[in-house]
Amino acid sequence: MKQTFDTDSILFQILNDSPAILSAISGKVYIDERPDSSESEDVVVNTIALTLDNPPQLGSSNVNIHVSDMDVQINGVQQKKKNRERLKLLAAIVVDVLKSAKIEGLALIVSTQTTIKEPSISQHYVNIRVDWVIH
């Protein structure tokens, strides 16, 4: 029987062992939280829910890819806007790594993706939802 700590560790290991990810991001891969004032491109994993009874176990986890906003000038005013190109590139790399992961006894399904603005800092992150089926 797996716990959320296990699924977090599995995701962390997949992503942190990937040369493609480690060479693409300026920061690191973390479980649960990243450093408070990080301006790096970090990847953070956490598990939302995981059933504990009646196999197969079903669950959902998040993979969040943080990217600093870029400076743009619009109508003569300097502004911070999401760096869509960088978010798209890093999300594609992460999705490819996740989809190619093979782990005996469980299925890892990349299910949804959205982009979210960090309210307190000039960053956005791509949230990739991973669903689990654990036998």
URJO-V393886 format. One record per residue. N is the residue number from 1. PSI is psi in whole degrees, -180 to 180 (* if undefined). OMEGA is omega as a letter, one per 30 degrees, with the letter a starting at -180 (* if undefined). Layout:
n=<N	N>
psi=<PSI	PSI>
omega=<OMEGA	OMEGA>
This chain:
n=<1	2	3	4	5	6	7	8	9	10	11	12	13	14	15	16	17	18	19	20	21	22	23	24	25	26	27	28	29	30	31	32	33	34	35	36	37	38	39	40	41	42	43	44	45	46	47	48	49	50	51	52	53	54	55	56	57	58	59	60	61	62	63	64	65	66	67	68	69	70	71	72	73	74	75	76	77	78	79	80	81	82	83	84	85	86	87	88	89	90	91	92	93	94	95	96	97	98	99	100	101	102	103	104	105	106	107	108	109	110	111	112	113	114	115	116	117	118	119	120	121	122	123	124	125	126	127	128	129	130	131	132	133	134	135>
psi=<126	154	169	-31	-36	-46	-36	-46	-38	-49	-45	-47	-44	-48	-41	-21	1	113	-34	-42	-48	-32	-18	-35	153	-13	-138	175	134	157	131	-57	155	168	142	-46	26	132	6	166	102	154	128	131	146	156	133	-48	150	125	150	-8	165	86	149	151	140	143	175	140	162	143	113	127	111	133	133	146	158	154	128	155	120	121	42	7	126	129	162	127	157	143	81	-42	-43	-43	-44	-45	-50	-38	-41	-42	-47	-46	-43	-44	-44	-44	-27	-6	133	118	121	133	-1	152	130	117	119	113	-45	164	140	162	135	139	133	120	-29	-11	164	69	158	161	147	126	119	123	131	127	147	141	110	121	*>
omega=<l	l	l	l	l	a	l	a	l	l	l	a	l	a	a	l	a	l	a	a	a	l	a	a	l	a	a	l	a	l	l	a	l	l	a	a	a	l	a	l	a	l	a	l	l	l	a	a	l	l	a	a	l	l	g	l	l	a	l	l	l	l	a	a	a	l	l	l	l	l	l	l	l	a	l	a	l	a	l	l	a	l	a	a	a	l	a	a	a	l	l	l	a	l	l	l	a	a	a	a	l	a	a	l	l	l	l	a	l	a	a	l	l	l	a	l	l	a	a	a	a	l	l	l	l	l	l	l	l	l	a	l	a	a	*>
